[in-house]
Amino acid sequence: MHTLPKLPYSLDALEPHMDAKTMEIHHGKHHAGYVTKLNTALKKYPDLQDKKLKDLLSNLNAIPKEIRTAVRNNGGGHANHSLFWNILSADSGEQPGGKLAQAIKNELMSFEEFKKQFSNLAGARFGSGWMWLVVDKEKRLKLYSTANQDSPLSGGHVPILGLDVWEHAYYLKYQNKRPDYIAAFWKIVNWSEVEKKYEKATNK
């Protein structure tokens, strides 16, 4: 059975950039709901219950058609949010360092250009979805957004930085001002954790 991970900080730790009430609802209601619905979908398929989330999402065609959409949506929601909580921190650094910083410079021109592209694409995502920095199959960095709760894992990519742009992630504090929410996000990115994910994904 899949379980809701605990937040690695208190609900109010990311204030004023993300408010405690939003965190309470986002984690305790939305994320918890994805976990519950995923477990419900897998209930009739004991052979799938022991599979890791990554294995379920990276091979959706192997999931029985009856529950494939439920696994895609709720498994994706579980995976996406589990990453999201862990790449946020009140003790954020302004920029990444080490091999990730060099890769951003080499593959995405510069950190400022990367930030600009990421923010623009996040703002342009129509409706609900996510914005990603991933390591692709060639071990290179790639930027794109996905709709709803679709996971980069389903495309064979490893997400290392993600931003939830569903309205439930920001509406209590920012209302319809998604650009303000995106700007606030950069102040709480846990670059140390993102660097670790990059090095693991690239074996560097």
Summary of the structure (lengths in Angstrom):
residues: 204
radius of gyration: 16.6
end to end distance: 32.5
largest distance: 48.7
contacts: 603
relative contact order: 0.16
helix: 55%
strand: 11%
